[in-house]
Amino acid sequence: MRIRIRLAAALLALAGVGTAVQAQQPAPQANQAPLRLIVPFTPGTGIDLIARTIGPRLGERLGRPVVVDNRAGASGNIGTEAVVRSPANGNTLLVSVNTLVMNRSLYPQLPFDPIKDLVPVSLTSWGQLLLVTHPQSGYKTAAELVAAARQRPGKLNYASPGVGTPHHLSMELLKATAGVFLTHIPYRGTAPAVTDLIGGQVDAAFLPIHVALPQVRAGKLVGLAIGSDKRHALLPQLPTLAEAGVGKVNVDMWYGVFAPAGTSPELVAQFNRELKDILALPEVKTAFQGQGMDPATSTPEEFRRLVEQDAQRWARLIQAQSIKAE
């Protein structure tokens, strides 16, 4: 009996040693390295919100730390290039917006190609832009603004947060479609543009719905139309640009996640699956919708086609209007 007890104790001790050794063995390096979500714009933007919403949940599901890394500058090109130059090992992803493909034509001397040097992983959401004016303008509809611009070419102006932003190119698309001319007043960011618009220093602008909505509800701005194919639930009374009679103009902004070129299809598929589940969570939908974004998902291939088609659309406009980045 004593021999059996001692044998059992010895076996248990050996098992404990084996367990301790196993516990001390490091996990695979890929799981230890933090996953960087690079945001090519400043904190507080819609893109930053996306990264900081999906980041912790992605970390939980993958069992690894996730770090949001803001690399702002050069209209998003600095952060984008950081991802392009990163190893294609699943440790770095880009969270971006359709500015990505606009920059391809605005900056023809870029040392990288955002279409060829990045792999689309998944669409995350859509954002809408509202065409707005200030109450003193007297315009109540988009048709009235366009008619005034047609009668006085160049006399009316519009604000944007800078050359090459979606706000800028959206108005250029409307101008080209409606056959009118408004003078562009570029600002250094959205806040000063909104301030001058409210003050009546500029006549109109395209603004993201989450930026414009509080000002419209407060009576400080007038919503003229939404640049989408359908009305938005937050402003159901506001017509689309097509309904307003100024042209079929869709300037919806897409947001999504990309990986460096060369990332394995298996890793891309894994990230896509995780993001699809994360974007379906009620709390994620609430966070996005609070910023005027509608959650959306896609396969990597569907997202690739969307990105390529959008790149061609904006390239045609930029070339036709001879728009150049400053």
SVG drawing of the C-alpha trace seen along z (x, -y; Angstrom):
<svg xmlns="http://www.w3.org/2000/svg" viewBox="-40 -87 49 89">
<polyline fill="none" stroke="black" stroke-width="0.4" points="0.0,0.0 2.8,-2.4 4.6,-1.6 1.4,-2.5 0.9,-5.8 4.5,-6.8 4.2,-5.8 1.1,-7.9 2.7,-10.8 5.7,-10.6 3.4,-10.5 1.5,-13.5 4.8,-15.4 6.0,-14.6 2.7,-15.7 3.0,-19.0 6.4,-19.5 5.2,-18.8 2.3,-21.3 4.7,-24.0 7.0,-23.5 4.1,-23.7 2.8,-26.8 6.2,-28.5 6.5,-27.8 5.9,-31.0 2.9,-31.3 3.5,-31.6 5.1,-34.9 2.2,-36.0 -0.1,-35.9 2.3,-37.8 2.9,-40.7 0.4,-43.5 -1.9,-44.1 -1.6,-47.7 -4.6,-49.5 -3.1,-52.5 -5.5,-55.4 -4.1,-58.0 -5.9,-60.9 -6.1,-62.6 -7.9,-61.2 -11.6,-62.0 -12.4,-61.6 -14.9,-59.1 -12.2,-56.8 -10.6,-56.9 -13.9,-56.0 -14.1,-52.9 -10.7,-51.8 -11.2,-52.3 -14.6,-50.6 -13.5,-47.5 -10.0,-47.3 -10.7,-46.0 -13.2,-43.5 -10.8,-42.3 -8.2,-41.8 -10.5,-39.7 -11.4,-37.5 -7.9,-37.0 -6.4,-36.7 -3.8,-39.4 -3.3,-43.1 -4.6,-45.7 -3.1,-49.2 -4.6,-52.1 -1.8,-54.1 -2.8,-57.6 -0.4,-58.6 -1.9,-61.8 -0.5,-64.0 -0.5,-64.6 -4.2,-63.9 -3.8,-60.4 -0.8,-59.5 1.7,-59.2 -0.3,-56.6 -1.2,-54.8 2.5,-54.5 3.3,-53.2 1.0,-50.2 2.2,-49.7 5.8,-49.4 4.9,-47.1 5.5,-43.3 2.6,-41.4 2.4,-39.2 -1.0,-40.1 0.5,-42.5 -0.5,-45.8 -3.8,-46.9 -5.1,-50.2 -8.4,-51.7 -9.3,-54.3 -12.0,-56.1 -12.5,-56.8 -10.0,-59.6 -7.6,-56.8 -8.5,-56.4 -9.0,-60.1 -5.4,-60.6 -4.3,-58.2 -5.2,-60.8 -4.6,-64.0 -1.0,-62.9 0.3,-61.2 3.8,-61.2 3.0,-59.1 5.7,-56.5 3.0,-53.8 -0.2,-52.8 -3.1,-52.4 -4.9,-50.0 -1.9,-47.7 -0.1,-48.0 -3.0,-47.2 -5.3,-44.3 -9.0,-45.1 -10.1,-43.2 -13.6,-44.4 -16.0,-47.3 -17.0,-48.6 -19.5,-51.3 -21.0,-54.0 -21.2,-57.7 -23.4,-60.4 -22.7,-64.0 -25.3,-66.7 -25.5,-69.8 -26.0,-72.7 -26.2,-76.5 -26.7,-79.2 -30.1,-80.6 -29.2,-84.1 -28.6,-82.8 -32.4,-82.4 -32.0,-79.1 -34.5,-76.5 -33.7,-73.8 -30.7,-72.5 -32.5,-73.6 -32.5,-77.2 -28.8,-77.1 -28.0,-75.6 -30.3,-78.2 -28.5,-81.0 -25.1,-79.6 -26.2,-79.3 -27.3,-83.0 -24.2,-84.3 -21.2,-82.0 -18.4,-82.2 -20.2,-84.6 -21.3,-81.9 -18.7,-80.0 -18.4,-76.8 -16.2,-75.7 -14.3,-72.4 -11.8,-71.1 -9.1,-71.2 -8.3,-70.3 -8.9,-66.7 -11.2,-66.0 -14.5,-64.2 -16.3,-67.4 -14.4,-69.2 -14.7,-66.6 -18.3,-66.0 -19.1,-69.6 -17.0,-69.4 -19.0,-66.4 -22.2,-68.3 -20.9,-71.3 -19.9,-69.1 -23.3,-67.3 -25.4,-70.4 -23.3,-72.5 -22.7,-75.3 -19.7,-77.0 -19.1,-77.9 -15.8,-79.2 -13.9,-76.8 -12.7,-78.1 -10.5,-75.5 -9.9,-75.6 -7.5,-73.8 -10.0,-71.3 -13.7,-71.0 -14.2,-73.2 -13.1,-76.5 -15.1,-75.7 -18.3,-75.1 -17.7,-78.3 -17.5,-80.5 -20.4,-78.7 -22.6,-79.4 -21.4,-83.0 -22.4,-83.5 -18.8,-84.0 -19.4,-81.2 -22.5,-80.1 -22.6,-76.3 -20.7,-73.1 -21.0,-69.3 -20.7,-68.1 -20.8,-64.7 -24.2,-64.0 -22.9,-63.8 -21.3,-67.3 -24.2,-69.0 -27.2,-67.4 -26.7,-69.3 -26.4,-72.6 -29.4,-71.9 -31.5,-71.0 -30.4,-74.1 -31.4,-76.3 -27.8,-77.4 -27.6,-75.6 -30.2,-74.7 -30.1,-71.2 -30.7,-71.3 -30.3,-67.7 -28.4,-64.5 -25.8,-63.2 -27.0,-59.7 -29.3,-57.4 -31.8,-57.3 -33.0,-59.5 -31.5,-59.0 -33.5,-57.9 -32.0,-60.8 -33.4,-63.3 -36.3,-61.6 -37.7,-64.9 -34.5,-65.8 -34.5,-64.9 -31.7,-63.3 -29.9,-65.4 -31.7,-63.5 -35.1,-64.2 -34.1,-67.8 -33.8,-68.0 -30.1,-68.9 -28.7,-65.6 -28.2,-62.0 -25.2,-62.5 -24.1,-59.9 -21.2,-61.0 -21.5,-58.4 -18.2,-57.8 -17.1,-54.2 -14.9,-53.2 -12.9,-50.0 -9.9,-47.9 -6.9,-47.1 -3.8,-44.9 -0.4,-45.3 -0.1,-43.7 1.2,-40.1 -0.9,-39.3 -2.0,-35.6 -5.6,-35.0 -5.9,-32.9 -5.1,-35.9 -7.3,-38.2 -10.2,-35.7 -9.7,-35.4 -9.8,-39.2 -12.8,-39.4 -14.7,-36.8 -13.9,-38.5 -14.9,-41.9 -18.2,-40.6 -19.1,-39.3 -17.9,-42.4 -19.9,-44.8 -23.1,-42.8 -22.9,-43.5 -25.7,-45.9 -23.2,-48.1 -21.0,-48.5 -24.0,-49.5 -25.1,-52.0 -21.6,-53.6 -21.4,-53.9 -24.9,-55.3 -24.2,-57.9 -21.6,-59.3 -23.9,-59.1 -22.3,-56.0 -24.2,-52.9 -22.4,-49.6 -21.8,-47.4 -19.8,-44.4 -18.5,-42.7 -16.3,-40.0 -12.7,-41.0 -13.5,-40.6 -16.7,-42.8 -14.7,-45.4 -11.9,-45.3 -14.4,-45.9 -15.9,-48.8 -12.5,-50.4 -11.4,-50.0 -14.7,-51.4 -14.6,-54.4 -11.0,-55.0 -12.0,-55.2 -14.9,-57.5 -12.9,-60.1 -10.0,-59.9 -12.3,-60.9 -13.6,-63.9 -10.2,-65.0 -8.8,-64.9 -11.9,-66.6 -11.8,-69.4 -8.0,-69.7 -8.0,-69.4 -4.6,-69.5 -3.5,-68.9 -1.9,-71.9"/>
</svg>
